Amino acid sequence: MNEAFQHVIDFRRSNRKFDPNVLVPDEVIRVSLERAILSPNSSNMQLWEFYWMHSKEALQTMVPLCLHQQAAQTAQQMVVFVTRKDKWRERAKWNLDRVKESIQGEPNPVQKNILNYYGKLMPLIYSSDPIGIMATLRRAISFFMGLRKPFYRAGGKASQRVTVHKSCALAAQTFMLSIAAEGFHCCPMEGFDEKRLKKALQLPCGAEINMVIAVGLGTEAGIWGKRNRVPYDEVVIQK
């Protein structure tokens, strides 16, 4: 067992009150965000943005938006993790351009598949319309193709939201583990006014808040008891 990684896992706790006298260096946040960007995500679409709140004014603005939680009041730094499903065309093109840049002469079969993946499949997966024609088409394709073999079950906007939020949450977890590895603490918060926070960040309608993470040096008062977990045998099912 890797003891260094186990230490990070054990050290990472959701701490709800940070030491006001200990600053979190900007470099810790920067490198943790760089690591978060390397997180696995669906089709490498990277439909996320990370809003780093580090000025005194920005942090003070966040306190009421996070419902005056103690973690928000005492945070030295904060990062808002945002899903950007609305940027799927831009990110699909970005991936497509990277593939095209790597091709020398005629594309090989693998490169052709990747070109089709971002040029044809991603538009099919992420396209939407006001009356739901594309969602119906995706469900129909999934149903009929799934009659003969295992097949990806594409759906409508709800499925798309789940996909982008899962990817963004993976990035948030990478960020929190990085913060722990650097010797600081986090508190991921779901208690916030999403409508007002989106307005404060000037986010478009298609963006959604995944979570807000407060960062600082944790205190004993910020730990609300023992870390209790449902027993291993109850949640791990071996087949």
Buried (B, 14 or more C-beta within 10 A) or exposed (E): EEEEEEEBEEBBBBBBBBBEEEEBEEEBBEBBBEBBBEBEBBBBBBBBBBBBBBEEEBBEBBBEBBEEBBBBBBBBBBBBBBBBBBBBEEBBEBBBEEBBEEEEEEBEEEBEEBBEBBBEBBEEBBBBEEEEEBBEBBBEBBEEBEEEEEEEEBBBEEBBEEBBBBBBBBBBBBBBBBBBBBEBBBBBBEEBBEEEBBEBBEBEEEBBBBBBBBBBBBBEEBBEEEEEEEEEEEEEEEE
